[in-house]
Amino acid sequence: MYKRGVSAGLSLFAIIGVMALLSACHTTAGAGRDISQTGKAITNSANANTP
């Protein structure tokens, strides 16, 4: 009986951990795209305002 509870608890912990890692990947990818777009905007602005 005790083993079953521990096994269920560890399974739940593993599922939550995997979900956190997967959501972090999407968040990191989105942040990378935002930073890239910001860099492009700065470059375009600098090129447009160069005398």
C-alpha positions in Angstrom: 0.0 0.0 0.0 2.8 2.4 0.9 4.7 1.7 -2.3 1.7 2.5 -4.4 1.4 6.0 -2.8 5.1 6.7 -3.3 4.9 5.5 -6.9 1.9 7.7 -7.6 3.6 10.7 -5.9 6.8 10.2 -7.9 4.9 9.9 -11.2 3.0 13.1 -10.4 6.2 14.9 -9.6 7.8 13.7 -12.9 4.8 14.8 -14.9 4.8 18.3 -13.3 8.6 18.5 -13.9 8.2 17.6 -17.6 5.4 20.2 -18.0 7.6 22.9 -16.5 10.5 22.1 -18.8 8.3 22.1 -21.9 6.7 25.4 -21.0 10.2 26.9 -20.3 11.3 25.9 -23.8 8.4 27.8 -25.4 9.0 30.8 -23.1 12.7 30.9 -24.0 12.0 30.6 -27.7 9.5 33.4 -27.5 12.0 35.6 -25.6 14.6 34.9 -28.2 12.3 36.0 -31.0 11.4 39.2 -29.1 15.1 40.0 -28.5 15.9 39.3 -32.2 13.1 41.6 -33.4 14.2 44.3 -31.0 17.8 44.1 -32.4 16.5 44.3 -36.0 14.4 47.4 -35.1 17.4 49.1 -33.6 19.5 48.2 -36.6 16.9 49.5 -39.0 16.5 52.7 -37.0 20.3 53.3 -37.0 20.5 52.7 -40.7 17.6 55.1 -41.4 19.1 57.8 -39.3 22.7 57.6 -40.5 23.7 60.9 -42.2 
